[in-house]
Amino acid sequence: MQVGFIGLGTMGASMAANLQKSGHKLVVHDVRRAAAEKHLAAGAVWADSPRAVAEQVDVVFTSLPGPPEVEAVALGPNGILEGLKPGGAYFDLSTNAPSLVRRLNALFAEQNKYMLDAPVSGGPAGAASGKLAIWVGGDEQMFQRYKPVLDGFGDQARYIGPIGAGSIAKLVHNCAGYAVQAAMAEVFTMGVKAGLEPGPLFEAVRQGALGRRRMFDRLVDQFLPGKYEPPAFALKLAHKDMSLATALARENKVPMRLAELALADMTEALNRGWAERDSRSPMLLQQERAGVSIAVPEEVLKEIMAKD
């Protein structure tokens, strides 16, 4: 298939190269022509603008730094919208703002063109190896039509909902990762300052209950089903553990901002009389604050987990 690819940076260069290895013919563009040298050497065609890319293909992919660049490439002079044929599709692989992709989708739809958000996860190593998750929001028929192309550079391409859904999933994923990163920095500095070497500490905790399981998989136990009784581990016991941990941090003069916030939620939950509920019951407080209620049928969760 003739495929357009715009943005040949660290991620884009590898994804485009894998598309070529999959047998697709590429038309490429980047702000630096030098970034396309290896793709051109492998048979890609250079285009002088995003519009020129879109005019030659049925589907265009962009991998760009962020919303301003995506908007400029999609809507600017000589942009994708100007060049894409009616019925053509544009997939943005960037980490983007849901509000922007929804606006782009609407503008493309006015001209009978399709815009889908399709952010990727896997980092530079995943982009090089082809082991990438691709979360697609937008027209499902367009996703199915071009899934063979997506499979050319990612091994986990999934349609997850209407336009903006992919971007929302990516932001949830990344925000969770960085929040956990901050928590890991807190707890490891506490452990090391309290007297443990970091190597043995890492070896110990990665074999604990949390270390043996994927981060998001833990959500299926209480949070997603919305069931906190009977408890797998009682809140009153978890509160005791967190109190001991933050006390150890204070003894060693280690600030624990995230841990103290978590403890504050646990204390509030205790004060509501939830001592005998599961230790994850403080997650209900955030649902109250956000004005949402989360409860997924257990059969749906089993179906999701069975896909692994």
Secondary structure, DSSP 8 states (H G I E B T S, - for coil): -EEEEE--SHHHHHHHHHHHHTT-EEEEE-SSGGGGHHHHHTT-EE-SSHHHHHHT-SEEEE--SSHHHHHHHHHSTT-HHHHS-TT-EEEE-S---HHHHHHHHHHHHTTT-EEEE--EESHHHHHHHT--EEEEES-HHHHHHHHHHHTTT-SEEEEEESTTHHHHHHHHHHHHHHHHHHHHHHHHHHHHHTT--HHHHHHHHTTSTTTTS-TGGGGGTTTTTT---S-SSBHHHHHHHHHHHHHHHHHTT---HHHHHHHHHHHHHHHTT-TTSBTTTTHHHHHHHHT------HHHHHHHHHT-
